Amino acid sequence: MSTLARPPERASALAEIEARERTAWRAYRDELGDLSGREYEEREPASWAQLQAMLDELEAKRRLVTDDGRAHGTIALP
């Protein structure tokens, strides 16, 4: 079920999305940071896929905040 946010809450919703993006990138970096060579090569594809899935999810939420909010005067927050 979605919660509807009024336009003044748009900035807060976007800030939360941006914070979650930074967290996702940090987790990716931290997971691989101490690895090298074969260990890095083995783990990086799965880490990258996980990062991309999170970024895709956050981009979908961003579209809800920006597109739906402009079109309907409210924002659907999942």
N, C-alpha and C positions, 0 to 999 in steps of 0.2 A: 504494500500500500504506500502511495506517495503522499508526501506532505507538501502543501502549496506554500510557497514563500512569496511574499510581496516584493516588488522591485527594490525597496531599500535594503533588503536582505541579500540582494544579488552579490554585492561586493564581499560580504562575509562568506557566502557560498563559494565564490571564486577563490578567495584567499585560502579556504580550507582545501579546495582541490589542488591549488598550487603547493600547499604544504605537504599534501600527500604525495604529489609528484616528486618533490625534493626527498621525501622519506624513501620512496621507491628507488630512486637513483642511489641514495646513500646505502641502502641495503644491498643493492647490486654491487656497488664498489666494495663495501665491507666484506661481502661474501667471497669476493675474488682477490681482494687486495694482497693477501699473504701467499697466494698461490703462484707457481711458476711452472713453466715447461708442460709436461704431460698432464699433470694434475689440473692446471689451468685449462688446457685444451679440452679435457674431459668434462669439466664442470661448467665452463662458460656457456655452451649452447642452452643448457637447461635454465641457467640463471638469466640469460638474455630472453628466453621465451617467457619466463615468469615476469620479468620487467615489462616486456611488451604487452602482455596480457593486462597488467595493472595499468599501464599508460593508456591502453585502449579503453578500459573501463572508465578511467578518469576523464578521457576525452568525451566519451558518451555523456557523462554527467555534466561536463562543461557545456555541451551542446544543449542539454535540457535547460541549463541555467540561462544561457544566452539566447538561444533560438525561441524556445517555448515562452520564456519570460517576455520577450519583445512582442511576440505574436498575440499573447493572451493576457498580458498584464500580471501574470503570476508565474511562478517558477515551480516546477515539480521536482522535489528533492526526494530521491529514493531512500 
